Amino acid sequence: MMKGFTIFKQPFVWAFMLIAILCSIFFSACLLPAFHVLPSRTDQIPVVVINQDSTTMGKTVTQQLIRHLPFKHIRENQDLATSKTQLNNRHVGLIIRIPATFSKDIKAGRTTHLHYYVNNANSLIQNNMNKSLISNATNSISANVTTNKAKGMFAKVLGPQIAAKAQQQFVTNPAAAHLAQNPQAMATAKKTMTNKVKRSTMMAATKMSQALSKGVSPITHTSNSLPTRTSYQMAPMTLQMGTYLGTLLMSVLLVALFMVKRFSLGKWSSFLATQCVGLLNAIVLPFASVTTLHLLISMNSTIYWQLLSFNIVSTMVIFEFTYAIATIFAGLPSMIIQIPLFILQVVTGGIIVPHLALNGFYRFIAATTPMYAAMTGSQNILFGGGQTGNLLLSLIWLGLLSFVISAVAIAVGFRSNKPAGIAKVFA
């Protein structure tokens, strides 16, 4: 009985325990910092403001709008088509369009509209945030254009127009010729006209600001609509998380097997054999995972085959990526790096946290690991979105680079002729 406790003399028992402890630490240490910046960093999401009202009033209202929007990166002077492409590619989070009839509707006392464009094939947090952003932006406009500052803004635009009209009426009035002979009477008449112009201007400005505050109505244009169930929103993430974790474990075990079998089969034969296993896994695993997803959420046959094809590529890339890390760090010890990388990729995948709201570190992780491209590409196929081809190309390059790194690591290392260290444990 007591002999069983001799297992504690094995260093790998403590290594296994260390991995378990580090897992519990990494989940909090890697995930929570990404959520610390929310919702404050949502103001970093780029927003496009398009003004189609070319009048002086339209331009003035646009500047007033931009000053009071709760965003730090506001793009102007873009056409709607370009902005929609950026929205579809998730390079901007929101488009606000001021229509050409905006100032005319204000003058006529009609309901004015602001058009908002959103992409629903986006992160869970951003989709939940879009409604409040639209409401806050509309309320901000309504609140700020009814202040004295806003009245002054309208008065500044209307004043010259009203003054010019009053001056024209004064000059064409027959009584003006008689007043010209009496300087004192002329000065009094001009002063009266000036006061009348001021009153008329302020009345018109007040009327316009009140009309705007009562009649600002948002119209939301949605692209790439999602079903109402949250399960659809989470589908790309669960698909790729399961694929990544399963392939990660397989890669580490295959490298451990390689470290043992290379003594009997040869280094390169063992390497190529494990690569063939990875290729077979990249074909079989997506069939299982995508078919399971198909049974749980609705998708047509075209989407099924597109998603399956994309995931065959992404699974192979994930294998090469995790295999390269396992090769460099001798199999099992690589878990100390593999696990935090996996956790970081969950949060940088773009399904929970908006990619545009991430800081530089998390964006770097997203750009240099496979899960962001895999999740976003799957999301594009399921619900819509742009640049799927670019995402696929980035995955292919990452997979090729990882394969080269593995080959170089095997060529440079693993030169011993008999099992030692970790290889001896698994022999």
C-alpha positions as CSV (number, residue, x, y, z in Angstrom):
1,M,0.0,0.0,0.0
2,M,2.7,2.4,1.0
3,K,4.6,1.6,-2.1
4,G,2.0,3.5,-4.1
5,F,3.1,6.7,-2.5
6,T,6.4,6.4,-4.2
7,I,4.7,8.0,-7.2
8,F,5.3,11.3,-5.5
9,K,8.9,10.8,-6.2
10,Q,8.2,11.2,-9.9
11,P,8.8,14.8,-11.0
12,F,6.0,14.7,-13.5
13,V,3.4,14.1,-10.8
14,W,4.3,17.6,-9.5
15,A,4.4,18.9,-13.1
16,F,0.8,17.7,-13.7
17,M,-0.3,19.3,-10.5
18,L,1.5,22.6,-11.5
19,I,-0.4,22.6,-14.8
20,A,-3.7,22.2,-13.0
21,I,-2.8,25.1,-10.6
22,L,-1.7,27.3,-13.5
23,C,-4.9,26.6,-15.4
24,S,-7.0,28.0,-12.5
25,I,-4.7,31.0,-12.4
26,F,-4.6,31.6,-16.1
27,F,-8.4,31.7,-16.6
28,S,-8.7,34.7,-14.3
29,A,-5.4,36.3,-15.2
30,C,-5.9,36.1,-19.0
31,L,-9.7,36.7,-19.3
32,L,-10.6,39.3,-16.7
33,P,-8.1,42.1,-17.9
34,A,-9.9,42.1,-21.2
35,F,-13.2,42.9,-19.5
36,H,-11.7,45.5,-17.2
37,V,-11.8,48.0,-20.0
38,L,-15.5,47.5,-20.7
39,P,-17.6,49.5,-21.1
40,S,-15.2,52.4,-21.0
41,R,-13.2,51.4,-24.0
42,T,-16.3,51.2,-26.2
43,D,-15.6,54.8,-27.0
44,Q,-12.5,53.5,-28.9
45,I,-14.8,51.9,-31.5
46,P,-14.6,54.0,-34.8
47,V,-17.8,55.6,-35.8
48,V,-18.7,57.2,-39.2
49,V,-20.8,60.3,-39.5
50,I,-22.1,61.1,-43.0
51,N,-23.7,64.5,-43.6
52,Q,-25.8,64.6,-46.8
53,D,-27.3,68.0,-45.9
54,S,-25.0,70.4,-47.7
55,T,-26.6,73.6,-46.3
56,T,-24.9,75.7,-43.7
57,M,-27.4,74.6,-41.1
58,G,-26.8,70.9,-41.9
59,K,-23.0,71.4,-41.6
60,T,-23.5,73.3,-38.3
61,V,-25.7,70.6,-36.9
62,T,-23.2,67.9,-37.9
63,Q,-20.4,69.6,-36.0
64,Q,-22.7,69.9,-33.0
65,L,-23.5,66.2,-33.2
66,I,-19.8,65.2,-33.5
67,R,-18.9,67.3,-30.4
68,H,-21.4,65.5,-28.3
69,L,-21.1,61.9,-29.5
70,P,-19.5,59.6,-26.9
71,F,-16.8,58.3,-29.3
72,K,-13.1,59.3,-29.7
73,H,-12.6,58.1,-33.3
74,I,-15.2,59.8,-35.6
75,R,-14.7,59.6,-39.3
76,E,-16.1,62.2,-41.7
77,N,-16.0,62.9,-45.4
78,Q,-16.8,59.3,-46.4
79,D,-19.5,58.1,-48.8
80,L,-22.1,55.7,-47.7
81,A,-21.0,52.8,-49.9
82,T,-17.4,52.9,-48.5
83,S,-18.7,53.2,-44.9
84,K,-21.0,50.2,-45.4
85,T,-18.1,48.1,-46.6
86,Q,-16.1,49.1,-43.5
87,L,-19.1,48.2,-41.3
88,N,-19.4,44.8,-43.0
89,N,-15.7,44.2,-42.5
90,R,-16.0,45.2,-38.8
91,H,-13.6,48.1,-39.2
92,V,-16.2,50.5,-37.8
93,G,-18.9,49.9,-35.3
94,L,-21.6,52.3,-36.3
95,I,-22.7,54.6,-39.1
96,I,-24.8,57.7,-38.5
97,R,-26.2,59.4,-41.5
98,I,-27.8,62.9,-41.6
99,P,-30.2,62.9,-44.6
100,A,-30.2,65.7,-47.3
101,T,-33.7,66.9,-46.1
102,F,-32.6,67.3,-42.5
103,S,-32.6,71.1,-42.3
104,K,-35.7,71.4,-44.5
105,D,-37.6,69.2,-42.2
106,I,-36.5,71.3,-39.2
107,K,-37.6,74.5,-40.9
108,A,-41.0,72.9,-41.8
109,G,-41.5,71.6,-38.3
110,R,-41.6,68.0,-39.6
111,T,-40.2,65.0,-37.8
112,T,-36.5,64.7,-38.5
113,H,-34.7,61.4,-39.0
114,L,-31.2,60.2,-38.1
115,H,-30.2,57.0,-39.9
116,Y,-28.1,54.4,-38.0
117,Y,-26.4,51.4,-39.7
118,V,-25.3,48.4,-37.6
119,N,-23.8,45.0,-38.4
120,N,-25.4,42.4,-36.2
121,A,-22.8,39.7,-37.1
122,N,-20.6,41.1,-34.4
123,S,-19.5,40.4,-30.8
124,L,-22.1,39.7,-28.2
125,I,-21.2,42.8,-26.2
126,Q,-21.3,45.1,-29.2
127,N,-24.7,43.8,-30.3
128,N,-26.1,44.4,-26.9
129,M,-24.5,47.8,-26.8
130,N,-25.7,49.0,-30.2
131,K,-29.3,49.8,-29.0
132,S,-28.0,51.8,-26.1
133,L,-25.5,53.6,-28.3
134,I,-28.2,54.6,-30.8
135,S,-30.5,55.8,-28.0
136,N,-27.7,57.7,-26.3
137,A,-26.6,59.4,-29.5
138,T,-30.2,60.4,-30.4
139,N,-30.8,61.7,-26.8
140,S,-27.5,63.6,-26.9
141,I,-28.5,65.4,-30.1
142,S,-32.0,66.2,-28.8
143,A,-30.6,67.5,-25.5
144,N,-27.8,69.6,-27.0
145,V,-29.7,71.2,-29.8
146,T,-32.3,72.6,-27.5
147,T,-29.9,74.5,-25.2
148,N,-29.2,78.2,-25.5
149,K,-26.0,77.3,-27.3
150,A,-28.1,75.5,-29.9
151,K,-30.5,78.4,-30.2
152,G,-27.5,80.6,-30.8
153,M,-26.2,78.2,-33.4
154,F,-29.5,78.3,-35.3
155,A,-29.7,82.1,-34.9
156,K,-26.2,82.5,-36.3
157,V,-27.4,80.6,-39.4
158,L,-30.8,82.3,-39.7
159,G,-29.8,85.8,-38.7
160,P,-28.1,86.9,-42.0
161,Q,-31.0,85.5,-44.0
162,I,-33.6,87.3,-41.9
163,A,-31.6,90.5,-41.9
164,A,-31.1,90.5,-45.6
165,K,-34.8,90.0,-46.2
166,A,-35.7,92.9,-43.8
167,Q,-33.1,95.2,-45.4
168,Q,-34.6,94.5,-48.8
169,Q,-38.1,95.3,-47.5
170,F,-36.8,98.5,-45.8
171,V,-35.1,99.8,-49.0
172,T,-38.1,99.1,-51.2
173,N,-40.5,100.8,-48.8
174,P,-41.6,104.2,-50.1
175,A,-41.3,105.7,-46.7
176,A,-37.5,105.1,-46.8
177,A,-37.0,108.0,-49.2
178,H,-38.6,110.4,-46.8
179,L,-36.6,109.0,-43.9
180,A,-33.4,109.6,-45.8
181,Q,-34.0,113.3,-45.5
182,N,-34.2,113.0,-41.7
183,P,-31.0,111.4,-40.2
184,Q,-32.4,111.1,-36.7
185,A,-35.6,109.4,-38.0
186,M,-33.5,107.1,-40.2
187,A,-31.4,106.0,-37.3
188,T,-34.4,105.3,-35.2
189,A,-36.0,103.3,-38.0
190,K,-32.8,101.2,-38.5
191,K,-32.6,100.5,-34.8
192,T,-36.2,99.4,-34.7
193,M,-35.5,97.2,-37.7
194,T,-32.5,95.7,-36.1
195,N,-34.4,94.8,-32.9
196,K,-37.2,93.3,-35.0
197,V,-34.6,91.2,-36.9
198,K,-33.2,90.0,-33.5
199,R,-36.6,89.1,-32.2
200,S,-37.6,87.3,-35.4
201,T,-34.3,85.4,-35.5
202,M,-34.6,84.2,-31.9
203,M,-38.2,83.2,-32.4
204,A,-37.3,81.2,-35.5
205,A,-34.2,79.6,-33.8
206,T,-36.3,78.7,-30.7
207,K,-39.0,77.2,-32.9
208,M,-36.5,75.1,-34.9
209,S,-34.7,73.8,-31.8
210,Q,-38.0,72.9,-30.2
211,A,-39.2,71.2,-33.4
212,L,-35.9,69.2,-33.5
213,S,-36.2,68.1,-29.9
214,K,-39.7,66.8,-30.4
215,G,-39.1,65.2,-33.7
216,V,-35.7,63.4,-33.8
217,S,-36.5,59.9,-34.8
218,P,-33.9,57.2,-35.3
219,I,-34.1,54.8,-38.2
220,T,-31.9,51.7,-37.8
221,H,-30.6,49.8,-40.8
222,T,-29.4,46.3,-39.9
223,S,-27.1,44.1,-42.0
224,N,-26.2,40.4,-41.4
225,S,-29.1,39.8,-39.0
226,L,-28.8,37.1,-36.4
227,P,-31.6,34.9,-35.1
228,T,-32.9,36.0,-31.7
229,R,-31.5,33.0,-29.8
230,T,-28.1,33.6,-28.2
231,S,-27.0,30.1,-29.1
232,Y,-26.6,31.3,-32.7
233,Q,-24.4,34.2,-31.6
234,M,-22.2,31.8,-29.6
235,A,-22.0,29.0,-32.3
236,P,-18.8,30.2,-34.0
237,M,-17.0,30.4,-30.6
238,T,-18.1,27.0,-29.3
239,L,-17.2,25.4,-32.6
240,Q,-13.7,26.8,-32.6
241,M,-13.1,26.4,-28.9
242,G,-13.9,22.7,-29.0
243,T,-11.8,22.2,-32.2
244,Y,-8.8,24.1,-30.7
245,L,-8.8,22.4,-27.3
246,G,-9.2,18.9,-28.8
247,T,-6.5,19.5,-31.4
248,L,-4.2,21.0,-28.8
249,L,-4.4,17.9,-26.6
250,M,-3.8,15.7,-29.6
251,S,-0.8,17.8,-30.7
252,V,0.9,17.6,-27.3
253,L,0.3,13.8,-27.1
254,L,1.6,13.3,-30.7
255,V,4.8,15.2,-29.9
256,A,5.2,13.0,-26.8
257,L,4.7,10.0,-29.1
258,F,7.2,11.4,-31.6
259,M,9.8,11.8,-28.9
260,V,9.5,8.1,-28.1
261,K,9.1,6.6,-31.6
262,R,11.9,8.5,-33.2
263,F,14.4,6.1,-31.7
264,S,12.8,3.1,-33.4
265,L,11.2,4.7,-36.5
266,G,13.6,7.5,-37.1
267,K,13.2,11.2,-36.5
268,W,11.8,12.3,-39.9
269,S,9.6,9.2,-40.3
270,S,8.0,9.8,-36.9
271,F,7.6,13.5,-37.7
272,L,5.8,12.7,-41.0
273,A,3.7,10.1,-39.4
274,T,2.4,12.5,-36.7
275,Q,1.8,15.1,-39.5
276,C,-0.4,12.5,-41.3
277,V,-2.4,12.0,-38.1
278,G,-2.9,15.7,-37.9
279,L,-4.1,15.8,-41.5
280,L,-6.5,13.0,-40.9
281,N,-7.8,14.8,-37.8
282,A,-8.3,18.0,-39.8
283,I,-10.7,16.0,-42.1
284,V,-12.5,13.9,-39.5
285,L,-12.9,16.4,-36.7
286,P,-14.7,19.1,-38.7
287,F,-17.2,16.5,-40.0
288,A,-18.1,15.7,-36.4
289,S,-18.1,19.2,-35.1
290,V,-19.9,21.0,-38.0
291,T,-22.5,18.2,-38.3
292,T,-23.2,18.4,-34.5
293,L,-23.6,22.2,-34.9
294,H,-25.9,21.6,-37.9
295,L,-28.1,19.4,-35.6
296,L,-28.3,22.2,-33.0
297,I,-28.8,25.3,-35.1
298,S,-30.5,25.9,-38.5
299,M,-28.3,26.2,-41.6
300,N,-28.8,25.4,-45.2
301,S,-26.7,22.8,-47.2
302,T,-24.6,25.6,-48.9
303,I,-23.6,27.1,-45.5
304,Y,-22.9,23.6,-44.1
305,W,-20.4,22.7,-46.9
306,Q,-18.8,26.2,-46.8
307,L,-18.4,25.9,-43.0
308,L,-17.0,22.4,-43.3
309,S,-14.5,23.4,-45.9
310,F,-13.3,26.4,-43.9
311,N,-13.0,24.4,-40.7
312,I,-10.9,21.7,-42.4
313,V,-8.3,24.4,-43.2
314,S,-8.6,26.1,-39.8
315,T,-8.3,22.7,-37.9
316,M,-5.1,21.9,-39.8
317,V,-3.7,25.3,-39.0
318,I,-4.6,24.9,-35.3
319,F,-2.8,21.5,-35.4
320,E,0.4,23.0,-37.0
321,F,0.3,26.0,-34.6
322,T,0.0,23.9,-31.4
323,Y,2.3,21.2,-32.7
324,A,5.0,23.8,-33.3
325,I,4.8,25.1,-29.8
326,A,4.8,21.5,-28.4
327,T,7.8,20.6,-30.5
328,I,9.8,23.7,-29.2
329,F,8.9,23.0,-25.6
330,A,9.2,19.2,-25.6
331,G,5.6,18.2,-25.5
332,L,3.9,18.2,-22.1
333,P,5.8,21.2,-20.6
334,S,4.4,23.3,-23.5
335,M,1.0,23.2,-21.7
336,I,2.3,26.0,-19.5
337,I,2.3,28.2,-22.7
338,Q,-0.5,26.5,-24.6
339,I,-3.2,26.9,-22.0
340,P,-2.8,30.7,-21.5
341,L,-2.6,31.1,-25.3
342,F,-5.9,29.2,-25.6
343,I,-7.6,31.3,-23.0
344,L,-6.3,34.5,-24.5
345,Q,-7.7,33.5,-27.9
346,V,-11.1,32.9,-26.4
347,V,-11.4,36.5,-25.5
348,T,-9.7,37.9,-28.6
349,G,-11.9,35.8,-30.9
350,G,-14.3,38.6,-31.5
351,I,-17.4,36.8,-30.4
352,I,-17.7,38.1,-26.9
353,V,-15.6,41.3,-26.7
354,P,-15.6,43.8,-29.7
355,H,-12.3,43.4,-31.5
356,L,-12.1,47.2,-31.9
357,A,-12.4,47.7,-28.2
358,L,-9.4,45.5,-27.3
359,N,-6.1,47.0,-26.3
360,G,-2.8,46.5,-28.3
361,F,-1.7,43.4,-26.4
362,Y,-5.0,41.5,-27.1
363,R,-5.0,42.7,-30.7
364,F,-1.5,41.3,-31.1
365,I,-2.6,37.9,-29.8
366,A,-5.6,38.0,-32.2
367,A,-3.2,38.7,-35.2
368,T,-0.6,36.1,-34.4
369,T,-2.8,33.1,-33.4
370,P,-5.4,31.2,-35.4
371,M,-8.6,31.4,-33.3
372,Y,-9.6,35.0,-34.2
373,A,-9.5,34.3,-37.9
374,A,-11.2,30.9,-37.4
375,M,-14.0,32.3,-35.3
376,T,-14.6,35.4,-37.5
377,G,-14.5,33.3,-40.7
378,S,-17.0,30.9,-39.3
379,Q,-19.2,33.8,-38.2
380,N,-19.0,35.3,-41.7
381,I,-20.1,32.0,-43.3
382,L,-23.0,31.5,-40.8
383,F,-24.3,35.0,-40.6
384,G,-22.5,37.3,-43.1
385,G,-19.5,39.6,-43.0
386,G,-16.5,40.6,-45.2
387,Q,-12.9,39.6,-45.8
388,T,-13.4,35.8,-45.3
389,G,-10.9,35.2,-48.1
390,N,-8.3,37.4,-46.3
391,L,-9.0,35.5,-43.0
392,L,-8.5,32.2,-44.8
393,L,-5.3,33.4,-46.4
394,S,-3.9,34.5,-43.0
395,L,-4.7,31.1,-41.6
396,I,-2.8,29.4,-44.5
397,W,0.3,31.5,-44.0
398,L,0.2,30.9,-40.2
399,G,-0.1,27.1,-40.8
400,L,2.8,27.1,-43.3
401,L,5.0,29.2,-40.9
402,S,4.1,26.8,-38.0
403,F,5.0,23.8,-40.1
404,V,8.4,25.3,-41.0
405,I,9.1,26.1,-37.4
406,S,8.3,22.5,-36.4
407,A,10.6,21.1,-39.1
408,V,13.5,23.5,-38.1
409,A,13.0,22.6,-34.4
410,I,13.2,18.9,-35.2
411,A,16.2,19.3,-37.5
412,V,18.1,21.3,-34.9
413,G,17.1,19.4,-31.8
414,F,16.2,15.8,-30.9
415,R,19.7,14.4,-31.6
416,S,20.1,12.0,-28.8
417,N,20.4,8.3,-29.6
418,K,18.6,6.9,-26.6
419,P,15.5,8.0,-24.6
420,A,16.3,10.5,-21.8
421,G,14.3,13.0,-19.8
422,I,10.7,13.3,-21.0
423,A,11.2,10.8,-23.7
424,K,12.2,8.2,-21.1
425,V,9.1,8.9,-19.1
426,F,6.8,8.2,-22.0
427,A,8.9,5.3,-23.4
